[in-house]
Amino acid sequence: MQAVCGSHVMRLHEILISLALLVATALSLGQTSTPPGPSESIAPTTHTAEATPELSPTAPATATATATLVPTITPRPSPTPLLTSEPVAVPSPTPTREFSFDTRPDLDRYLYVDQKTQRIYAFERGELIREMPCSTGLPDDTTYTEAWEGPVGRYYGTFTSFGVSADEAWYLYPSLGNILVHSLPYVWRNGYKVYLERDALGVRPASHGCIRLSPEDAVWFTAYGPEGVLMTITEPYRDYWRALLASGSDRGG
């Protein structure tokens, strides 16, 4: 009976030991796997893939620097100074021509006949615009050109007198005949005009009283339109010309 009781006591003791071991095991397990508290967060398990080696950005291939061709600048030669043996004279401005008579700057146009110099001067507001050599009347009693002042008269054109002809005639005033301004007298030979006493223009009186001009100046005079323009004719200087002229010259109109 005691043996049975002892056997039961042994079994009870083993059971208690087993329970004690289980409790101890449970306690140890509880300590190692404590559930997370409310303030803790479970960090997700991160599966780190094998780190792919970063490819360092490939530096752009530096092309071999091509040398830029800088254009060659050829220096311009300095201008060679002109070698002059003597300094170049700078022309002085032409001074205004002075006359011994009144050029009538108060008039738009004015004509002056100087029988001493055998010249006709054309002025505009006192400024000379043309000087023309002429030939006035011989200093004889019936042929000299009288001093006169007045407006140029009407246009005659071509006329014939004393066996010769003349062109571009303009009437001035009456004397023993009509006094005109006209071209040199001429005669017709083989269909051409042969002008007479051209050598007298600007040199000496040679006419019967009219005032002669070269054919070229006579054309200009007509183009000038002298009708109504005041003209002054100086004295004829008869004694002066008588002392210089020889008689018996060919005298046209």
Phi, psi and omega per residue, in radians:
M1 nan -0.780 3.055
Q2 -1.101 -0.597 3.135
A3 -1.154 -0.679 -3.133
V4 -1.166 -0.764 -3.141
C5 -1.062 -0.700 3.119
G6 -1.129 -0.633 3.119
S7 -1.125 -0.681 3.123
H8 -1.208 -0.624 3.125
V9 -1.136 -0.640 3.141
M10 -1.138 -0.743 -3.116
R11 -1.152 -0.728 -3.133
L12 -1.095 -0.717 3.135
H13 -1.107 -0.720 3.122
E14 -1.132 -0.667 -3.122
I15 -1.144 -0.739 -3.130
L16 -1.077 -0.740 3.121
I17 -1.094 -0.737 -3.125
S18 -1.098 -0.724 3.129
L19 -1.116 -0.704 3.138
A20 -1.096 -0.705 3.121
L21 -1.133 -0.691 -3.125
L22 -1.145 -0.742 3.137
V23 -1.069 -0.758 -3.124
A24 -1.116 -0.691 3.123
T25 -1.137 -0.738 -3.135
A26 -1.111 -0.722 3.123
L27 -1.097 -0.717 -3.137
S28 -1.156 -0.639 3.118
L29 -1.188 -0.670 3.130
G30 -1.098 -0.626 3.127
Q31 -1.236 -0.552 -3.079
T32 -1.476 -0.432 -3.092
S33 -2.188 1.055 3.115
T34 -1.328 2.192 -3.131
P35 -1.083 2.587 -3.088
P36 -1.154 2.549 3.112
G37 -1.358 2.980 -3.088
P38 -1.121 -0.409 -3.102
S39 -1.604 -0.035 -3.093
E40 -1.730 2.592 3.100
S41 -2.123 2.499 -3.102
I42 -1.517 2.052 3.130
A43 -1.252 2.211 -3.132
P44 -1.124 2.534 3.110
T45 -1.251 2.106 -3.121
T46 -1.730 2.098 3.091
H47 -1.562 1.795 -3.126
T48 -1.404 1.993 3.101
A49 -1.239 2.805 3.109
E50 -0.986 2.241 -3.104
A51 -1.086 2.034 3.076
T52 -1.340 2.158 -3.095
P53 -1.043 2.217 3.119
E54 -1.168 2.338 3.087
L55 -1.504 1.961 3.093
S56 -1.045 2.337 -3.120
P57 -0.974 2.217 -3.114
T58 -1.210 2.118 3.118
A59 -1.058 2.321 -3.136
P60 -0.967 2.396 -3.099
A61 -1.069 2.099 -3.137
T62 -1.394 1.986 3.135
A63 -1.231 2.585 3.111
T64 -1.090 2.145 -3.080
A65 -1.058 2.123 3.084
T66 -1.497 2.231 -3.112
A67 -1.168 2.189 3.075
T68 -1.333 2.279 -3.136
L69 -1.379 1.893 3.097
V70 -1.409 2.169 -3.114
P71 -1.053 2.381 3.129
T72 -1.262 2.130 -3.141
I73 -1.607 1.978 3.116
T74 -1.499 2.016 -3.118
P75 -1.084 2.348 3.098
R76 -1.254 2.380 3.107
P77 -1.154 2.419 3.082
S78 -1.136 2.422 -3.124
P79 -1.042 2.286 -3.136
T80 -1.324 2.099 -3.131
P81 -1.085 2.425 3.112
L82 -1.159 2.264 3.116
L83 -1.552 1.960 3.127
T84 -2.044 2.314 3.137
S85 -1.265 -0.506 -3.129
E86 -2.302 2.529 3.092
P87 -1.079 2.433 -3.139
V88 -1.294 2.211 -3.113
A89 -1.355 2.262 3.081
V90 -1.492 2.134 -3.103
P91 -1.095 2.365 3.106
S92 -1.371 2.581 3.102
P93 -1.058 2.452 -3.132
T94 -1.183 2.111 3.140
P95 -1.188 2.649 3.088
T96 -1.110 2.277 -3.088
R97 -1.235 2.395 3.124
E98 -1.831 2.508 3.139
F99 -2.135 2.704 -3.133
S100 -1.451 -0.018 -3.132
F101 -2.198 2.919 -3.130
D102 -1.308 2.104 -3.140
T103 -1.511 0.045 3.051
R104 0.984 1.128 3.082
P105 -1.137 -0.186 3.109
D106 -1.388 -0.175 -3.105
L107 -1.874 2.532 3.077
D108 -1.110 -0.718 3.124
R109 -2.464 2.592 -3.080
Y110 -2.722 2.435 3.138
L111 -2.092 2.366 -3.108
Y112 -2.308 2.212 3.124
V113 -1.909 2.046 3.138
D114 -1.798 1.869 -3.096
Q115 -1.343 -0.202 3.074
K116 -1.356 -0.735 -3.128
T117 -1.693 -0.107 -3.095
Q118 0.949 1.052 3.134
R119 -2.429 2.577 2.924
I120 -1.979 2.273 3.127
Y121 -1.979 2.332 3.080
A122 -1.951 2.217 -3.098
F123 -2.108 2.646 2.955
E124 -2.266 2.034 -3.083
R125 0.896 0.699 3.078
G126 1.475 -0.109 -3.125
E127 -1.741 2.284 -3.134
L128 -1.167 2.247 3.077
I129 -1.980 -0.362 3.094
R130 -2.830 2.432 3.047
E131 -2.102 2.219 -3.043
M132 -2.206 2.203 3.028
P133 -1.192 2.485 -3.110
C134 -2.423 3.114 3.053
S135 -2.461 2.114 -3.095
T136 -1.735 -2.963 -3.051
G137 -1.246 2.538 3.057
L138 -1.021 2.626 -3.047
P139 -1.365 0.407 3.078
D140 -1.354 2.924 -3.066
D141 -1.125 -0.519 -3.062
T142 -1.867 0.042 -3.045
T143 -2.198 -0.226 -3.050
Y144 -1.183 2.724 3.129
T145 -1.603 2.083 -3.092
E146 -1.278 2.668 2.998
A147 -1.135 2.439 -3.060
W148 -2.790 2.684 3.002
E149 -2.520 2.303 -3.138
G150 3.004 3.082 3.139
P151 -1.355 2.519 3.057
V152 -1.131 2.398 -3.084
G153 -1.534 -2.700 -3.000
R154 -1.355 2.932 -3.108
Y155 -1.479 2.216 3.097
Y156 -1.637 -0.572 -3.063
G157 1.415 -2.301 -3.121
T158 -1.676 2.418 3.095
F159 -2.504 2.889 3.117
T160 -2.194 2.332 3.138
S161 -2.761 2.524 3.137
F162 0.982 0.546 3.075
G163 1.400 0.114 3.114
V164 -2.276 2.910 3.109
S165 -2.058 2.831 3.088
A166 -2.611 2.663 -3.102
D167 -1.991 2.970 3.021
E168 0.905 0.852 -3.084
A169 -1.527 2.392 3.082
W170 -2.206 2.309 -3.092
Y171 -1.329 2.430 3.089
L172 -1.997 -1.165 -3.078
Y173 -2.796 2.837 3.096
P174 -1.518 2.513 3.021
S175 -2.400 -2.305 2.984
L176 -1.141 -0.437 2.989
G177 -2.443 -2.916 3.074
N178 -1.495 2.282 3.110
I179 -1.640 2.196 -3.068
L180 -2.233 2.835 2.842
V181 -1.833 2.255 -3.109
H182 -2.733 3.104 3.126
S183 -1.275 2.995 2.995
L184 -0.981 2.542 3.042
P185 -1.217 2.689 -3.136
Y186 -2.567 2.845 3.012
V187 -2.177 2.728 3.125
W188 -1.608 2.240 3.080
R189 -2.399 2.056 -3.137
N190 0.949 0.653 3.095
G191 1.427 0.124 -3.130
Y192 -2.125 2.599 3.061
K193 -1.413 2.226 3.064
V194 -1.952 1.905 -3.077
Y195 -1.389 2.511 -3.064
L196 -1.844 2.521 3.017
E197 0.933 0.734 3.050
R198 -1.106 -0.529 -3.109
D199 -1.171 -0.233 -3.141
A200 -1.442 -0.318 -3.078
L201 -1.066 2.188 3.123
G202 1.295 0.092 -3.050
V203 -2.093 -0.796 -3.058
R204 -2.788 2.773 3.018
P205 -1.205 2.556 -3.127
A206 -2.627 -0.076 -3.003
S207 -1.695 3.137 3.045
H208 -1.552 0.236 3.108
G209 2.306 -0.420 3.103
C210 -1.311 2.923 3.121
I211 -1.845 2.037 -3.073
R212 -1.668 2.536 3.052
L213 -2.235 2.781 3.017
S214 -1.095 2.724 3.112
P215 -0.965 -0.647 -3.121
E216 -1.190 -0.792 3.130
D217 -1.215 -0.543 3.101
A218 -1.140 -0.668 3.078
V219 -1.138 -0.747 3.116
W220 -1.078 -0.740 -3.110
F221 -1.039 -0.722 3.108
T222 -1.171 -0.740 3.117
A223 -1.126 -0.520 3.103
Y224 -1.123 -0.438 3.140
G225 1.164 1.147 -2.986
P226 -1.387 -0.134 -3.061
E227 -0.983 2.218 3.141
G228 1.534 -0.155 3.138
V229 -1.368 2.354 3.139
L230 -1.168 2.305 3.088
M231 -2.181 2.408 3.039
T232 -2.034 2.248 3.070
I233 -1.994 2.193 -3.102
T234 -1.255 3.072 3.028
E235 -1.050 2.770 -3.037
P236 -1.404 -0.191 -3.105
Y237 0.937 0.893 -3.033
R238 -1.086 -0.795 -3.139
D239 -1.089 -0.695 -3.137
Y240 -1.057 -0.839 -3.077
W241 -1.316 -0.542 3.090
R242 -1.064 -0.651 -3.132
A243 -1.238 -0.335 -3.061
L244 -1.800 -0.449 -2.995
L245 -1.642 2.554 3.003
A246 -1.691 2.597 -3.136
S247 -1.441 2.970 3.045
G248 1.449 0.252 3.138
S249 -1.365 2.755 3.089
D250 -1.214 2.108 -3.044
R251 -2.054 1.985 3.072
G252 -1.523 -2.850 -3.029
G253 -1.170 nan nan
